[in-house]
Every structure is written in structure tokens, then in C-alpha cells.
């Protein structure tokens, strides 16, 4: 089994709802949420939901994918900077790879990320799509 | 107590295939489909789009327009004949993604193309009964027709979501009814990949009998006549049937035009008349009355009378309009790509 249902479920807050942790001390937003702030080591956080709007910071085109993404190549894998400064690594969907540019405005949309064969669990999350 | 729609949203995949591209592969006469069924192109879901993903995006748009706390949603119903799991409700993923868990009643519904309106019927009734503050109903499908079958020219993908409540309404629900009989016009047996249908039996004794039956029952119940409505939307398995049904009832092209999406969208099954309703709400004025009748093979129709409230003007710009989703950012695919995306190609181990 390539996808562990328990692990998939543990990641629901960040994968499904884009929940992040905002440090009460310095305001740093950690995504996925962390218990200790990587910026000031503070331990008090409030849960915040990330704004899905962002822009492509950098990207690459995958032509030889791992087995889980076979059939999707070529696809774009990008680092997307969201409005509040958080950076996420995700696919850019619904776009011709040749048309992707750095700085391109995108929005995160709920998509199927991978599945454990025909009978296994389906992992959902977010991909960027042209805004 | 008035109940009705607090927020609404829709989703249409960006990919499309043109009917002549399907007809060419099967040696069929594209013109006869385009003219006879008034179908020109249909939406195609990508590999990463399914009933759940479309339901989530449509419901998020509905939440934006509703402006409510998702934790006040006490019931989530997803109507579809293409749920990604045979066992495990699509609504579980939807409610979790919206942040509506855990105090929420959830069920997946299935009734061919009227599963979405079934959810709307139940959601509105639960709010009316005072059981829940808000209830979410979604109609979504990524339906398939067998390769070369007449259904392949229409089976498309899309979703519409409606949040029901008793406060801050954008449209009041004035009346609802159901008209249902055992009519075996279309079905899919357990473990079968594609549905079967009974050809011409899907017309007069099935679609028209139930659609007209529900519409007449609804107008009698609400004391209305076609001229009382600014808009009407019917289930749209193709471009021809809804217009014909509407004309038989006494509605005009002008009343039906805005919700008539199938010529360029295809048949989105559980999403069909609900997505049509979202397109109408996008332009409707306060006071406008809307008649909506769904149809699901098997067979039955749900009918609704809505009246638009002044709040519509405050919320409609908060999410994309349905006709914008339908008419812009289209990505056309050829039949080979479509066959790959829809899993119609047998792969090696």
C-alpha cells in the first residue's frame, strides 16, 4: 500500500483546509502548522486559514514522474507564494506547461492529488490553477 | 418561517470536447446530433477532478456568498451518480474540507440526474423543520456514456451547491414537490462501468411525463402560471428536451434562455438543473420568481418555486458567475485525450 490512510487523515487540516499556525509572538505563519515557531521559537499559535490566492515563484516541468503520477506527465511543479507570504510546493493544473511563467497569478483549488490504485484510498489536496 | 437559499456556487471543468470530434471517431453524423439534440460541446473533467473536488469548490463559492460560519452547517448532502467511492460518502470529504465537522448529518444521494435536487429538497425541509440552522446540498457528476453510445455525446461534468437557511436569504423557497414513478428508462447495475438506457422510452413516458407532471403539480400547489415566472429551468439531458418541455407548459424561450446551458456544457446529470439555477441567480433581480424542475431516470422530478430577494445584489459578485465559467478559459481536447482522461483506454500492468 503506497498511501497510509492514517497518515492521509492526519494531514487533513493542512491538505483540505489550508490551515496554518500564526505565531502569537512574532506573527510568523507556519504551513503546515508547527508547535514551535521556526522564527522566534515561540510556542503560542493561533490557527489561520491561508488565502488561496498567490503567484508562481519558481517552477519546473516534470517529464519523468514517479509511479504515483504516471499518466499525468508532463506536469508543472511549482513553488507558489501565497498572499500572506507562505510558500507551498504544488502542481499547477489546467495549464499548458509552456505557458507557465514566474510571477503568474494562481489560486489554490481542491483537487485529487494521488490514489492508492483502483481500490485504495484517494488523497485530496490543493493544486494551483491560473487565476 | 421563510426558508430558502442563503448562498450558491457552481463549478465547471475547463476542458471541453466538441461533438464533431466524438462523432468522427464513431463514423456518426455530427450534424444530426448538433441539430437534432442541440448539443455542440461538453465539459470534460481532468484526471484530478471528480465529484468530490467539484463539490468542494462549488460549496466554497456558496459559502462565500452565504457569509456564514461553516460550523453552523448541520447537514451535508451530495447527490451524484459518480461518487468516487462506492462505500464512503463524498459528503465526508466535503464537510471536512469546508470545516463543517463534526456536528453534521451527512448522506450521499443517488437518483440518476435528480440526486442534486433530492438533496435540495431534504436540506430545505430540515431547515424548515428547525432541525438545523443551515444545510448544504450539492449536485455534482462526472458521468460517462459508453464509447459510441448516444449518451457519450452529452455526458459531462459540473457541480452546483446551495446553502439553505432561514435568515439572510437570496431566494425564498415558496413551494416544492416531487413526482415519481417506477419507470425503467435508464439504469446502471452494480459493478457496471457504463449505464444502459431504453432508447426512445427515455422521452415521452420518462422525461416528459415526469418533468411536465412535476411542473403542473408545482404550479397548482403554488397557485402560479407560466407568466408569473421571470425564469424557468428544467433538467437538460440535451439541448432539445428542456426547451420542448418548457414550450409544452407555456414558457417562452426568453424565460428559459439563461438557465439553458446544455448545448455548450452537456448533461451534467445531478448538476444539470441546479447549475442552470445558479446561472439564473447570477442575473436575477429582486422579486423575480423562478421555476425549477429536475428529472432523474428511474424516474422522478423535483419541482421548486423560488423568489429572489434584494440580498442577491450584495452577494452575486462574491464568486464567479456560472456563464463566465462556461464561456471562458476553455481548454479543448481531442478524442484521444478525452479517452485517456476518462479512463477509457486499457493500460498495461
Interface residues (C-beta under 8 A of the other chain):
Chain A: X12 X16 X17 X49 X71 X72 X93 X94 X109 X110 X111 X112 X113 X122 X124 X127 X130
Chain B: X14 X15 X46 X47 X48 X49 X50 X52 X53 X56 X57 X60 X84 X85 X93 X96 X97 X98 X99 X329 X331 X340 X347
